[in-house]
Amino acid sequence: MTASPRLLPPFTLLAATLLAGCSTGDAAPRPATEAIPVEVAAAEERAASAPVFASGLLAGKEEVTLAFKIGGVVQQARVESGQHVSAGEVLAELSPTEIGAEVEKARQGRDKAARDLERVKALYRDSVATLEQLQDATTGFDVAASTLRIAEFNRQYAVIRAPFAGTVLRRSVEANQLVAPGQAVLTLRHDAAGLVLRVGLPDRDAVRVAVGDRARVAFNAFPGERFSARVLRVAAAATAGAGTYEAELAVDPRSRPVASGLIGAAEIAARASGTYAFVPVGALIEADADSATVFVLAASGERAERRRVKVAFLDGAQVALAAGVARGERVVVEGASRLVDGGAVRVVSAAERGAK
């Protein structure tokens, strides 16, 4: 079974980042009396929110199952799965023999009822037929006319036409196959309506997601690619049984032919719900769940102190800290692996450190 694509959750990605950043080429820690050259970055404070992660199935925003209104023998199925069709194009049709005979039978019945009505009217004018007989003949004609309209309507729906331009997703019948009324014949996706990823959100995430929020979607079928998306709809009630809230994300396929049914992993940028201090991911030297360690430059700029911080989430190359570092404080982003708590440091630029 193929694994679902995943956008790594914050702390999994954080651990991977820290492991990748551990270089065996760094020299062993020097004595605390020797100033270690380090690069630093100031913590920036801004409003943000942890991203919401979810997975689901890609589908057309509008996908319809087409069927015949009446039963019969399929005379012809003109399209194949994956084929593009135009609005109004004939896709499948029943053998016209039976329905044609039904229409002709109804037409003959209406014509006979019309003749009977004319005779009764003439007799009624001559006072030979009663009013009741005239009324019965009139009713007989109306019933026969209605029967003809029904038969003609059914004949119209013995042919399936494309209600819009789209792509045939499934063809469920073959020529000469007997089908029942309403049995699925074709499934058609409305191409102009776009594609959506339908995901289930737990209540704690559903309340944080709003229509219009941006998202990124990954698919196993397109490794390494991310598709932009936006939240189109969030259900107002939980799905029975599952207890999750269905959300639809409109996905931009970038003119790439994308099949319905792909499993997608979405990272939704929920709207800001708090204020965090942001520092480069490289400032973290240890991580355990949502706890990590950084070195913060002292006010004198000559020493660095080891400090535990609480990680909220990752945002690209930066990490949002919920506690431990204040706005404007400078954290060590290069050279931290060589430091000890309270050790002497010397702030240098990237160029100076690289030339050393």
C-alpha positions as CSV (number, residue, x, y, z in Angstrom):
1,M,0.0,0.0,0.0
2,T,1.4,3.4,-1.0
3,A,2.0,5.7,1.9
4,S,0.1,9.0,2.0
5,P,2.1,12.1,1.3
6,R,3.0,14.1,4.4
7,L,4.0,17.6,5.1
8,L,6.1,17.0,8.2
9,P,4.5,18.2,11.5
10,P,6.5,20.9,13.2
11,F,8.3,18.9,15.8
12,T,9.2,16.0,13.4
13,L,10.7,18.6,11.0
14,L,12.4,20.4,13.9
15,A,14.2,17.2,15.0
16,A,15.2,16.5,11.5
17,T,16.5,20.0,11.1
18,L,18.5,19.8,14.3
19,L,20.1,16.5,13.3
20,A,21.0,17.8,9.9
21,G,22.6,20.9,11.5
22,C,24.9,18.9,13.8
23,S,28.3,19.0,12.1
24,T,31.1,16.7,13.0
25,G,33.5,19.3,11.6
26,D,33.1,21.7,14.5
27,A,36.0,21.8,16.9
28,A,35.6,20.6,20.4
29,P,34.3,23.1,23.0
30,R,37.1,25.5,24.0
31,P,37.7,26.6,27.6
32,A,35.2,29.1,28.8
33,T,37.8,31.8,29.1
34,E,38.4,31.8,25.3
35,A,35.9,33.9,23.4
36,I,34.1,31.7,20.8
37,P,33.3,33.5,17.5
38,V,29.5,33.3,16.9
39,E,26.9,34.7,14.6
40,V,23.7,36.1,16.2
41,A,20.2,37.1,15.1
42,A,17.6,39.2,17.0
43,A,14.3,37.7,17.9
44,E,11.4,39.2,16.0
45,E,7.9,39.4,17.6
46,R,4.8,39.1,15.4
47,A,1.3,37.8,15.4
48,A,1.0,34.3,13.9
49,S,-0.7,30.9,14.3
50,A,0.5,27.3,14.1
51,P,-0.4,25.7,10.8
52,V,-3.1,23.1,10.6
53,F,-2.2,19.7,9.0
54,A,-4.8,17.5,7.4
55,S,-5.1,14.9,4.6
56,G,-7.9,14.0,2.2
57,L,-8.9,13.1,-1.3
58,L,-8.7,15.3,-4.3
59,A,-11.9,15.6,-6.4
60,G,-13.7,17.9,-8.8
61,K,-15.7,20.6,-7.1
62,E,-18.6,19.4,-9.3
63,E,-18.8,15.7,-10.1
64,V,-22.1,14.2,-11.3
65,T,-23.2,10.7,-11.8
66,L,-25.3,10.4,-15.0
67,A,-28.0,7.7,-15.5
68,F,-30.9,6.9,-17.7
69,K,-34.4,7.7,-16.3
70,I,-35.8,4.5,-17.6
71,G,-34.4,1.0,-17.9
72,G,-33.5,-0.7,-21.1
73,V,-30.7,-2.2,-23.2
74,V,-27.6,0.1,-23.8
75,Q,-27.3,0.6,-27.5
76,Q,-24.1,2.6,-27.3
77,A,-21.6,4.1,-24.8
78,R,-19.6,6.6,-26.9
79,V,-17.0,7.7,-24.4
80,E,-14.2,6.2,-22.4
81,S,-12.8,7.0,-18.9
82,G,-10.4,10.0,-19.1
83,Q,-12.0,11.4,-22.2
84,H,-12.8,15.1,-22.4
85,V,-16.3,15.9,-23.6
86,S,-18.2,19.1,-24.7
87,A,-21.4,20.4,-23.3
88,G,-24.4,18.8,-25.0
89,E,-22.4,15.9,-26.5
90,V,-24.2,12.5,-26.6
91,L,-22.4,10.2,-24.2
92,A,-24.6,7.1,-24.2
93,E,-28.0,6.0,-25.4
94,L,-30.6,3.2,-24.9
95,S,-31.9,1.0,-27.7
96,P,-34.9,3.1,-29.1
97,T,-37.0,0.1,-30.0
98,E,-38.9,-0.2,-26.7
99,I,-39.2,3.4,-25.8
100,G,-40.1,4.3,-29.4
101,A,-43.0,1.8,-29.3
102,E,-44.1,3.3,-26.0
103,V,-44.3,6.7,-27.5
104,E,-46.2,5.5,-30.5
105,K,-48.6,3.6,-28.3
106,A,-49.2,6.7,-26.3
107,R,-49.7,8.8,-29.4
108,Q,-52.3,6.4,-30.8
109,G,-54.1,6.4,-27.5
110,R,-54.3,10.2,-27.5
111,D,-55.5,10.3,-31.1
112,K,-58.3,7.8,-30.3
113,A,-59.3,9.7,-27.2
114,A,-59.5,12.9,-29.3
115,R,-61.8,11.2,-31.8
116,D,-64.0,9.8,-29.0
117,L,-64.2,13.3,-27.5
118,E,-65.4,14.8,-30.8
119,R,-68.1,12.2,-31.3
120,V,-69.4,12.7,-27.7
121,K,-69.4,16.4,-28.2
122,A,-71.5,16.0,-31.4
123,L,-73.9,13.7,-29.6
124,Y,-74.1,16.0,-26.7
125,R,-75.1,18.9,-29.0
126,D,-77.9,16.7,-30.3
127,S,-79.0,15.9,-26.8
128,V,-78.1,12.2,-27.4
129,A,-75.1,12.0,-25.0
130,T,-75.3,13.1,-21.4
131,L,-73.2,15.7,-19.6
132,E,-71.5,12.9,-17.7
133,Q,-70.5,11.1,-20.9
134,L,-69.0,14.4,-22.2
135,Q,-67.1,14.9,-19.0
136,D,-65.8,11.3,-19.1
137,A,-64.6,11.7,-22.7
138,T,-62.9,14.9,-21.9
139,T,-61.1,13.3,-19.0
140,G,-60.1,10.4,-21.2
141,F,-58.5,12.7,-23.7
142,D,-56.6,14.6,-21.0
143,V,-55.2,11.4,-19.5
144,A,-54.1,10.1,-22.9
145,A,-52.4,13.4,-23.7
146,S,-50.6,13.3,-20.4
147,T,-49.5,9.7,-21.0
148,L,-48.0,10.8,-24.4
149,R,-46.1,13.7,-22.7
150,I,-44.6,11.2,-20.2
151,A,-43.5,8.8,-22.9
152,E,-41.9,11.6,-24.9
153,F,-40.1,12.9,-21.8
154,N,-38.8,9.4,-21.0
155,R,-37.6,9.1,-24.6
156,Q,-35.7,12.3,-24.1
157,Y,-33.8,10.8,-21.1
158,A,-33.1,7.6,-22.9
159,V,-30.1,9.5,-24.2
160,I,-27.4,10.9,-21.9
161,R,-25.9,14.2,-22.9
162,A,-23.0,16.0,-21.2
163,P,-24.6,18.8,-19.0
164,F,-21.2,20.7,-19.2
165,A,-17.8,20.4,-20.6
166,G,-15.7,18.1,-18.5
167,T,-13.8,14.8,-18.1
168,V,-15.2,11.4,-17.9
169,L,-14.0,9.8,-14.6
170,R,-15.8,6.5,-14.8
171,R,-17.8,4.5,-17.4
172,S,-19.9,1.8,-15.6
173,V,-21.7,0.1,-18.6
174,E,-21.0,-1.5,-21.9
175,A,-23.0,-1.8,-25.1
176,N,-25.9,-4.4,-25.0
177,Q,-25.9,-4.3,-21.2
178,L,-29.3,-4.2,-19.5
179,V,-29.6,-1.3,-17.1
180,A,-32.2,-0.3,-14.5
181,P,-33.7,3.1,-14.1
182,G,-31.2,5.4,-12.3
183,Q,-28.3,3.0,-12.5
184,A,-25.0,4.8,-12.7
185,V,-23.7,4.9,-16.3
186,L,-21.1,7.6,-16.3
187,T,-19.4,9.9,-13.8
188,L,-18.4,13.3,-15.2
189,R,-16.2,16.0,-13.6
190,H,-16.9,19.7,-14.4
191,D,-13.5,21.0,-15.4
192,A,-14.4,24.7,-15.2
193,A,-15.5,24.3,-11.5
194,G,-12.0,23.4,-10.4
195,L,-10.5,20.8,-8.1
196,V,-10.9,20.6,-4.3
197,L,-9.2,18.6,-1.6
198,R,-11.7,17.4,1.0
199,V,-10.2,17.0,4.4
200,G,-11.6,16.2,7.9
201,L,-10.6,18.6,10.7
202,P,-10.9,17.9,14.4
203,D,-12.9,20.5,16.3
204,R,-9.7,22.2,17.8
205,D,-8.5,22.9,14.2
206,A,-11.9,23.6,12.6
207,V,-12.4,26.6,14.8
208,R,-9.0,28.0,13.7
209,V,-9.6,27.6,9.9
210,A,-11.6,30.2,8.0
211,V,-12.7,30.6,4.4
212,G,-9.9,32.2,2.4
213,D,-7.0,30.9,4.4
214,R,-4.0,29.9,2.3
215,A,-2.6,26.4,2.2
216,R,0.0,24.2,0.5
217,V,-0.8,20.6,-0.7
218,A,1.5,17.7,-1.5
219,F,0.8,14.6,-3.4
220,N,2.7,11.3,-3.7
221,A,2.2,11.4,-7.4
222,F,4.2,14.6,-7.7
223,P,7.1,14.2,-5.2
224,G,8.8,17.4,-4.1
225,E,6.1,19.6,-5.5
226,R,3.7,21.8,-3.5
227,F,0.5,23.1,-4.9
228,S,-1.1,26.3,-3.7
229,A,-4.6,26.2,-2.3
230,R,-7.1,28.2,-0.3
231,V,-9.9,27.2,2.0
232,L,-13.2,27.2,0.1
233,R,-15.6,25.9,2.8
234,V,-15.7,24.7,6.4
235,A,-18.7,22.6,7.4
236,A,-20.9,24.1,10.1
237,A,-21.6,20.6,11.6
238,A,-19.5,17.6,12.3
239,T,-19.7,14.5,10.1
240,A,-21.9,11.8,11.7
241,G,-19.8,9.0,13.0
242,A,-16.4,10.6,12.2
243,G,-16.8,13.6,14.5
244,T,-14.7,15.7,12.2
245,Y,-15.6,18.8,10.2
246,E,-15.3,18.6,6.4
247,A,-13.3,21.4,4.8
248,E,-12.8,22.0,1.1
249,L,-9.6,23.4,-0.2
250,A,-9.5,24.8,-3.8
251,V,-6.3,23.5,-5.3
252,D,-4.5,25.2,-8.2
253,P,-3.1,22.4,-10.5
254,R,-1.0,24.9,-12.5
255,S,-2.3,23.6,-15.8
256,R,-1.1,20.1,-14.9
257,P,-3.5,17.2,-15.7
258,V,-4.5,15.9,-12.2
259,A,-6.6,12.9,-11.6
260,S,-9.5,12.7,-9.1
261,G,-8.9,10.4,-6.1
262,L,-5.3,11.4,-5.3
263,I,-4.5,11.5,-1.6
264,G,-3.2,14.9,-0.6
265,A,-1.6,16.3,2.5
266,A,-2.4,19.9,3.3
267,E,-0.7,22.5,5.5
268,I,-3.2,25.3,6.2
269,A,-1.9,28.7,7.3
270,A,-4.5,29.4,9.9
271,R,-5.1,33.1,10.8
272,A,-3.1,34.7,13.6
273,S,-4.1,33.6,17.0
274,G,-1.2,34.7,19.2
275,T,2.1,36.6,19.4
276,Y,5.4,34.7,19.2
277,A,9.1,35.4,19.1
278,F,10.6,34.2,15.8
279,V,14.2,33.1,15.5
280,P,16.1,31.1,12.9
281,V,15.8,27.3,13.2
282,G,19.6,27.2,13.4
283,A,19.5,28.8,16.8
284,L,18.0,25.6,18.4
285,I,20.6,23.1,19.6
286,E,18.4,20.6,21.3
287,A,14.7,19.6,21.0
288,D,12.4,17.4,23.1
289,A,8.8,17.5,22.0
290,D,7.9,21.3,22.3
291,S,10.9,22.1,24.4
292,A,14.3,23.2,23.0
293,T,17.5,25.0,24.0
294,V,19.1,28.2,22.7
295,F,22.0,30.4,23.6
296,V,21.0,34.0,24.3
297,L,23.6,36.8,24.1
298,A,24.0,38.7,27.4
299,A,23.4,42.4,27.5
300,S,27.2,43.0,27.5
301,G,27.5,41.1,24.2
302,E,30.5,39.2,25.6
303,R,28.8,36.1,27.1
304,A,26.0,33.7,26.1
305,E,23.6,32.0,28.5
306,R,21.9,28.7,27.9
307,R,18.1,29.0,28.0
308,R,15.2,26.6,27.6
309,V,12.5,27.7,25.2
310,K,9.0,26.5,24.3
311,V,8.5,25.8,20.6
312,A,5.1,26.7,19.1
313,F,5.6,25.8,15.4
314,L,7.9,26.1,12.4
315,D,7.5,28.7,9.8
316,G,9.9,28.0,6.9
317,A,13.4,28.7,8.1
318,Q,12.2,30.2,11.3
319,V,10.7,28.8,14.5
320,A,8.0,30.4,16.6
321,L,8.8,30.4,20.3
322,A,5.9,30.7,22.8
323,A,8.2,31.3,25.7
324,G,11.9,31.7,26.7
325,V,13.0,34.5,24.4
326,A,11.8,38.1,24.3
327,R,11.6,40.5,21.4
328,G,15.0,42.0,20.5
329,E,17.1,39.5,22.4
330,R,19.9,38.1,20.3
331,V,20.3,34.4,19.9
332,V,23.3,32.5,18.6
333,V,22.7,30.9,15.2
334,E,26.2,29.8,14.3
335,G,28.8,28.4,16.7
336,A,26.3,27.4,19.4
337,S,27.5,23.7,19.5
338,R,30.9,25.0,20.9
339,L,29.4,27.0,23.7
340,V,29.0,26.4,27.4
341,D,26.6,28.2,29.7
342,G,28.0,31.6,30.5
343,G,30.9,31.1,28.2
344,A,32.7,34.1,26.5
345,V,31.7,34.9,22.9
346,R,32.8,37.2,20.2
347,V,30.1,38.3,17.7
348,V,31.3,38.1,14.1
349,S,29.7,38.3,10.7
350,A,29.2,35.3,8.4
351,A,32.1,36.4,6.2
352,E,34.4,36.8,9.2
353,R,33.5,33.3,10.6
354,G,33.9,31.7,7.2
355,A,37.4,33.2,6.7
356,K,38.5,32.0,10.1
